[in-house]
C-alpha cells in the first residue's frame, strides 16, 4: 500500500510543471505539435523543511525507506494527491538544534 507524505514544507514552495510534447518541423516553416503520451504533464517540487533534529530525522526515515524508486502520495499546492518520488535529500545542521532539509519531489505515474 502506498503511504502518504504528511509533513508540511516551509512556506512558498516553487514548483515546475512541464508539458511534454513532440514536434515535427517542415521546410516551409510549418510545425506539427502533439502531446507526448497520456501523462504528458509532470510536476517537480523543490521543497525545504525546517525543524528539530527529530522532525528532520522522521522525514528522512520516511524518504530513505522508499530508496528513491518507490513512490508515495503527496498533495502539491496546485493539484490533487498524486504519486511522487524523491531520490536526493540534503540535510544541514543550522546550529542551536535547528535543522533544514532540502528535497525535490518528482511526479511519478505508478507506485
Secondary structure as GFF3:
##gff-version 3
##sequence-region A 1 111
A	DSSP	beta_strand	14	19	.	.	.	ID=ss1
A	DSSP	beta_strand	21	25	.	.	.	ID=ss2
A	DSSP	beta_strand	31	35	.	.	.	ID=ss3
A	DSSP	beta_strand	41	52	.	.	.	ID=ss4
A	DSSP	alpha_helix	53	65	.	.	.	ID=ss5
A	DSSP	beta_strand	72	75	.	.	.	ID=ss6
A	DSSP	beta_strand	81	85	.	.	.	ID=ss7
A	DSSP	beta_strand	89	95	.	.	.	ID=ss8
A	DSSP	beta_strand	98	107	.	.	.	ID=ss9
###
